[in-house]
Structure formats: structure tokens, C-alpha cells
Amino acid sequence: MDFRDSPEEAAFRERLRDWLAGVAGKYPTSGDEYWARQGEWHAELYRAGFFGLSWPKAYGGQELPPVYDVLLDEELAIAGAPPRPSLGYLIQGLGHHASPELCRRFLPGMIDGSQRWCQGFSEPGAGSDLASLTTTATREGDEYVIRGHKIWTSYSDVADWCLLLARTDPVAPRHKGISAFVLSMKQPGVEQRPLEMMSGVTTEFGQVLFDGARVPADQMVGAPGEGWKLAMTVVGHEREPSTLGYAARYGKLVRQLASRAEGRAPDELAWAAVQAEMLRLHVRRRLSEQLDGVTHGPQGSLDKLLMTWVDQSVGHAALAVAGTGDQEMFGSYLYSRAQSVMGGTSQIQKNIIAARILGLGA
Ligand SMILES: Cc1cc2nc3c(=O)[nH]c(=O)nc-3n(C[C@H](O)[C@H](O)[C@H](O)COP(=O)(O)OP(=O)(O)OC[C@H]3O[C@@H](n4cnc5c(N)ncnc54)[C@H](O)[C@@H]3O)c2cc1C
């Protein structure tokens, strides 16, 4: 494997560096300020030709190989710019399961950042056991009426649209009674309530209550009862580190911590450096496999578990080096605790690895 940039990749990197030199300091990279301006950052990246790199041209992307997304993530981290907004899993979900008409209608706005989206899957009683969700969608004429309660819905405070899972058939076996919809968040019957994270961030996610919200029947994604398939596509992609762009950021954080350690070398920092390098190489290997046409399925659970270990190792190093007094470093430790929960918990990833990769259990 040759990890060096090709001439085209090197030229892209240089163009990106030039552009970043002018904008990097303009946007906050953490806390409520980051979330408040994430939409603006997304649109600016897109206008400059640096967002949607690997997505289809038909929907506003550039159809470049996925390695360009990794180059982007690396350069954003080096320049101290905010990360690339992570939307790939929603785009994969719609791209694989929506009709061409729905894709044409919704993907361009999602990619260029003019429309904001959230993912309405988890409920107070349905997280790991997502198939037990109880939000209902009842057909009335040409519409479905939605009633229920979603929680941990990232970006729900600013979202225009929600990719929603709801039960359309109460008697079908539980995985088969679920359908997926594109629902407008800007309508009566949708109430968003913010949740505060332990890091103090209040704008990242919230709970959403649906009481009589309406979705046109033609905004169902796929056929009735096919929502589970979409959900599996979305969470499968949500678990791949190469699409999340975290790897480069961990390396950057480790280097920042090393420069602040002032000759001390806490074990946590050395371990974080090993882990961050391991993830960098792992992402490269996954990219190389993607270029060879290998698709991953349950392997995404390995990726997610590795990424969680790295995130939490780097978080522990931040705590060991900077303590609790530095707001940004302490924030990165606190946020790392969420990594073993979001996108499916570590216990669930281990169950999937045991059952679907190792073939253990019933
Ligand atoms: C930062 C963040 C952002 C998120 N964003 C979104 C979003 O945008 N949209 C969305 O829909 N959801 C989102 N989530 C929700 C996330 O997907 C759920 O929190 C996650 O799936 C776990 O569900 P739960 O919180 O209900 O925990 P539970 O499922 O109640 O789990 C509680 C504990 O029990 C363990 N457990 C449960 N079942 C098993 C089992 N079978 N075997 C072993 N252990 C088990 C779990 O591992 C966990 O430790 C987000 C979460 C976080 C933290």
C-alpha cells in the first residue's frame, strides 16, 4: 500500500490549504458556538468546492474517490478549522432507499447545506433495541399523521427535515412494521425540547415530540414496512470512521497535548499517540478496500469500537495533561464519553461482532 498523495491529491491539498489559510480562524471549533454556526460553515465549505466531494454529481457532489474526504479531514484538523459536518450516513440512507424523485428533491439541499437535517430514530424506550420503537404513523387520505416521542435527536433545534422511523403496522412482526419518512420539522405538531450535555453544550441535540404532525404519503422512503432496511444502512455507515472524519482530529489533539506536556510523558498520552496512529492507518486500509469495491456491513462495528477506544484514550490523555481547568481540553474528555453511546453503544457493537463476524451464539 502506498499512502503518499498522488499528483492530483497533492494539488487538491495545496488548493485546500490556500483556501483554509483565509477562513480557518473565522469559525469556532467547539461548544455551543460551534453548533450555532455549523450550518454557515457547511455552506461556506460547499461554496468553496470542499464539501460533498465523494457524493454523486447529480445531487451536487463531485464524485471524487473517498480518499479526498480524508484529505479534507486531515487539512481541516491541521488548520484548526471546524470538522466536516457528518451527514454521510443520512445521504447513504436516502441514496440507497429513496425513489429517484425523492433523491432529486432532497439530496441537493442536504449536500449544499441550504437545508438542515436530523435523524429521528431513538426513543426514550427504544435505543439499542430500536425495533421496539412506538412512534406511530397513521394513514389519513394522502398523508400520514405522526404521534410519538424521539430523543437524542442531533441538530433537531435547527433542522428543516427529519429522517424519521415510525410504526405503520402495529400487528406486523416488529422489524417489519416500521416505515421511514422525510418529515418537515417546521410545522404544527412538532415540539423540540433542548437537552444539555454534561460538557455544557445545549445546542447539539434535543427531544422531539410529535402530536399530530403530518407527512405527505409520497414522502415515505421506500415501501411501507421497509424502514428497518433503511435504518440498517444508516447505522452501518454511521459506524465507519472514514466517513466521520475523526481520525485526523485525534492526531492533532495528541500533538497539541504533547506540546503542552512540558517534558512530562503521562502514560495516557503515549497510549493515545499509539491509538491515534493505529486509527489513522486503519482508516487508510478501509479506504483502500473501498477503492477495491469491498463493502463492509457488520465490519462497521469493528470500526466504531476502535474509534471509541481512540476517542476515549485521547480524552483521558487530555485530562491527564490539561486537567479540568482548560475548558476546551476538559470538554474533549467529557465529549469522548458520548462516543461509546452514540451510533449504537459499545456493548451492541460487541454483540454484532460476536454474532455476525465470529458466528457465535444462536
Ligand atoms: C451524542 C449523541 C448523539 C446522538 N444522536 C442521535 C440522533 O441524531 N438520532 C437518534 O435517533 N439517536 C441519537 N443518539 C442516540 C443513540 O443512538 C442511543 O443513545 C444509543 O443507541 C443507545 O440507546 P439508549 O441511550 O436508549 O441506551 P439503552 O439502549 O437503554 O442502553 C443502556 C445500556 O444497556 C446496554 N445494553 C442495551 N441492550 C444491550 C444488549 N442487548 N446487550 C448488552 N448490553 C446492552 C447498553 O450498551 C447501554 O450500556 C445519540 C446519542 C448520543 C450520545
The ligand as an ORCA input file, in Angstrom:
! r2SCAN-3c Opt
* xyz 0 1
  C     -24.052     12.442     21.269
  C     -25.197     11.551     20.836
  C     -25.871     11.851     19.658
  C     -26.952     11.055     19.268
  N     -27.635     11.402     18.118
  C     -28.732     10.692     17.760
  C     -29.513     11.100     16.627
  O     -29.191     12.089     15.941
  N     -30.618     10.394     16.325
  C     -31.004      9.297     17.036
  O     -32.003      8.681     16.669
  N     -30.300      8.882     18.129
  C     -29.179      9.565     18.503
  N     -28.458      9.169     19.630
  C     -28.969      8.055     20.443
  C     -28.133      6.786     20.406
  O     -28.253      6.120     19.177
  C     -28.620      5.935     21.597
  O     -28.298      6.635     22.787
  C     -27.977      4.573     21.622
  O     -28.415      3.774     20.558
  C     -28.251      3.836     22.957
  O     -29.599      3.808     23.268
  P     -30.108      4.242     24.720
  O     -29.499      5.580     25.036
  O     -31.594      4.133     24.726
  O     -29.475      3.205     25.734
  P     -30.044      1.751     26.079
  O     -30.355      1.031     24.813
  O     -31.148      1.891     27.086
  O     -28.792      1.071     26.748
  C     -28.457      1.242     28.146
  C     -27.258      0.353     28.445
  O     -27.626     -1.037     28.282
  C     -26.736     -1.675     27.371
  N     -27.459     -2.652     26.544
  C     -28.674     -2.487     25.964
  N     -29.011     -3.600     25.268
  C     -27.994     -4.466     25.396
  C     -27.752     -5.780     24.894
  N     -28.620     -6.407     24.098
  N     -26.566     -6.380     25.211
  C     -25.658     -5.756     26.014
  N     -25.844     -4.504     26.525
  C     -26.990     -3.867     26.212
  C     -26.193     -0.551     26.502
  O     -24.954     -0.897     25.921
  C     -26.076      0.591     27.500
  O     -24.878      0.487     28.226
  C     -27.369      9.936     20.046
  C     -26.672      9.641     21.234
  C     -25.606     10.440     21.640
  C     -24.899     10.105     22.916
*
